[in-house]
Amino acid sequence: MTTLAKLTERSDHLIENTRFMTLATQGPEGAWASTVNYVPLREPLRLLWYSLRRARHSRNIEADPRLSGSVYLTGLPGLGLDGAQFTATARAVGPDRLEELSEYYYLRNFPDEEVRRQWRLPLDEFRDDGPRRFYLLEVREWWLLDIDQWLLDMNDQRIAVPLAAVSRAPDAPAPTPAGTR
């Protein structure tokens, strides 16, 4: 039986260890899927990446910020894989948060300072008429592959995970229920 604690643990592992997500966007030219490198932020659950402004998924987000996506890992014990799907809204990061979120992205994505220096792009690339933008998506719904059901009947299904369970950072204390201390 799948417990909320188990679903949360699996979700946390995916969020913290998957480095790429596939985005599904919709725009004037139709539907489009693209894979981008992201870093997570929590409380609420958000995923941060950068792309060229002219990329089709970037243009689609400008036209309609609603999207869906997925993350997955292979080579895991047991079934060998795990994955999640989500719905979200996304937007370009504004100038007021650009420096802060850029710094977070590069520190989280490239912990080694020398490697970070090699990959870091100048902030001017992301400002005004620059060719790139950082994007931040806020997850609205989160589902996991229902591994327990798959092992029973090999039906490929998803199980909804409450967003509150995956929004909190794994090392953050659990919220205290109202009326208790």
C-alpha positions as CSV (number, residue, x, y, z in Angstrom):
1,M,0.0,0.0,0.0
2,T,1.3,3.4,-1.0
3,T,1.4,5.9,1.9
4,L,1.6,9.6,1.8
5,A,5.1,9.4,3.4
6,K,6.3,7.1,0.7
7,L,4.8,9.3,-2.1
8,T,6.5,12.3,-0.5
9,E,9.8,10.6,-0.3
10,R,9.7,9.5,-3.9
11,S,8.6,12.9,-5.0
12,D,11.4,14.6,-3.0
13,H,14.0,12.2,-4.6
14,L,12.8,13.1,-8.1
15,I,12.6,16.8,-7.5
16,E,16.0,17.0,-5.9
17,N,17.9,14.6,-8.2
18,T,16.4,15.0,-11.6
19,R,18.2,17.7,-13.5
20,F,16.0,17.8,-16.7
21,M,12.3,18.1,-17.2
22,T,10.2,17.9,-20.3
23,L,7.8,20.8,-20.8
24,A,4.6,20.6,-22.9
25,T,3.4,24.0,-24.0
26,Q,0.7,25.3,-26.4
27,G,1.0,28.3,-28.6
28,P,-0.1,29.8,-31.9
29,E,1.9,27.2,-33.8
30,G,0.3,24.3,-31.8
31,A,1.6,22.0,-29.1
32,W,5.3,21.6,-28.4
33,A,7.5,19.5,-26.1
34,S,11.0,20.6,-25.0
35,T,13.5,19.4,-22.5
36,V,15.3,21.9,-20.2
37,N,17.7,21.8,-17.3
38,Y,16.2,23.0,-14.1
39,V,16.8,23.6,-10.4
40,P,14.0,23.3,-7.8
41,L,12.8,25.9,-5.3
42,R,10.4,25.0,-2.5
43,E,7.5,26.5,-0.5
44,P,5.8,26.7,-3.0
45,L,7.3,24.1,-5.4
46,R,8.8,25.9,-8.3
47,L,11.2,24.9,-11.1
48,L,13.7,27.4,-12.5
49,W,15.5,27.2,-15.9
50,Y,16.7,29.5,-18.7
51,S,16.1,29.4,-22.4
52,L,16.4,31.6,-25.5
53,R,13.5,34.0,-25.8
54,R,13.0,32.9,-29.4
55,A,12.7,29.2,-28.5
56,R,9.3,27.8,-29.4
57,H,8.5,26.9,-25.8
58,S,9.5,30.4,-24.6
59,R,7.2,32.0,-27.2
60,N,4.4,29.6,-26.2
61,I,4.8,30.5,-22.5
62,E,4.4,34.2,-23.5
63,A,1.2,33.3,-25.3
64,D,-0.2,30.9,-22.7
65,P,1.6,30.4,-19.3
66,R,-0.2,27.1,-18.6
67,L,1.8,24.0,-19.2
68,S,2.4,20.4,-18.2
69,G,5.6,18.5,-17.7
70,S,7.4,15.4,-16.5
71,V,10.6,14.3,-14.8
72,Y,11.9,10.8,-14.5
73,L,14.9,8.8,-13.3
74,T,16.1,5.4,-14.5
75,G,18.6,2.9,-12.9
76,L,16.7,2.9,-9.6
77,P,16.2,-0.2,-7.4
78,G,13.0,-2.1,-7.7
79,L,11.1,-1.3,-10.9
80,G,14.2,0.5,-12.2
81,L,12.6,3.8,-12.8
82,D,10.4,6.5,-11.3
83,G,8.7,9.5,-12.7
84,A,6.3,12.4,-12.1
85,Q,4.0,14.5,-14.2
86,F,2.8,17.9,-13.3
87,T,0.7,20.9,-14.4
88,A,2.0,24.4,-13.8
89,T,2.1,28.0,-14.9
90,A,5.3,29.7,-16.0
91,R,6.6,33.2,-16.5
92,A,9.8,35.0,-17.3
93,V,11.7,36.2,-14.3
94,G,11.5,39.9,-14.0
95,P,14.4,42.3,-13.4
96,D,13.6,42.6,-9.7
97,R,14.5,38.9,-9.0
98,L,16.9,38.3,-11.9
99,E,20.2,38.6,-10.0
100,E,19.0,36.5,-7.0
101,L,17.5,33.7,-9.0
102,S,20.4,33.6,-11.5
103,E,22.8,33.3,-8.5
104,Y,20.7,30.5,-7.0
105,Y,20.4,28.7,-10.4
106,Y,24.2,28.6,-11.0
107,L,25.1,27.7,-7.4
108,R,22.6,24.9,-7.3
109,N,23.3,23.6,-10.8
110,F,27.1,23.9,-10.6
111,P,28.4,23.5,-7.0
112,D,32.0,23.5,-8.2
113,E,33.1,27.2,-8.5
114,E,35.4,26.6,-11.5
115,V,32.7,24.7,-13.4
116,R,30.2,27.4,-12.4
117,R,32.5,30.1,-13.9
118,Q,32.7,28.2,-17.2
119,W,28.9,27.9,-17.5
120,R,27.7,31.3,-16.1
121,L,26.3,33.6,-18.7
122,P,26.5,37.4,-18.2
123,L,23.3,38.9,-16.7
124,D,23.0,41.2,-19.7
125,E,22.0,38.1,-21.7
126,F,18.8,38.0,-19.6
127,R,17.9,41.8,-19.4
128,D,16.0,44.1,-21.7
129,D,16.6,43.0,-25.3
130,G,19.0,40.2,-24.3
131,P,18.5,36.8,-26.1
132,R,17.7,34.8,-23.0
133,R,15.3,34.7,-20.0
134,F,15.1,32.8,-16.8
135,Y,11.7,31.2,-16.4
136,L,10.0,30.1,-13.2
137,L,7.2,27.6,-13.2
138,E,4.9,27.1,-10.2
139,V,3.6,23.5,-9.9
140,R,-0.2,23.3,-9.6
141,E,-0.7,19.5,-9.5
142,W,1.8,16.6,-9.1
143,W,1.4,12.9,-9.9
144,L,3.6,9.9,-9.5
145,L,3.8,6.7,-11.4
146,D,1.6,4.3,-9.4
147,I,4.4,1.6,-8.9
148,D,2.3,-0.5,-6.5
149,Q,-0.5,-0.8,-8.9
150,W,1.9,-1.5,-11.8
151,L,3.4,-4.4,-9.9
152,L,-0.1,-5.8,-9.3
153,D,-1.7,-5.6,-12.8
154,M,0.9,-3.8,-15.0
155,N,-1.6,-1.0,-15.7
156,D,0.3,2.2,-16.3
157,Q,-1.5,4.7,-14.0
158,R,-0.7,7.8,-12.0
159,I,-1.4,8.6,-8.4
160,A,-2.1,12.3,-7.3
161,V,0.2,13.6,-4.6
162,P,-1.0,16.5,-2.5
163,L,1.0,19.6,-3.4
164,A,1.5,20.5,0.2
165,A,3.4,17.3,0.7
166,V,6.0,18.1,-2.1
167,S,6.2,21.9,-1.7
168,R,8.1,21.7,1.6
169,A,11.9,21.1,1.3
170,P,12.8,17.5,2.4
171,D,14.8,18.8,5.5
172,A,12.1,21.3,6.6
173,P,10.1,20.5,9.6
174,A,6.5,19.3,9.0
175,P,3.9,22.0,9.6
176,T,2.2,21.8,13.0
177,P,-1.5,21.1,12.7
178,A,-3.8,24.0,13.8
179,G,-4.5,23.9,17.5
180,T,-1.4,21.9,18.5
181,R,2.1,22.8,19.6
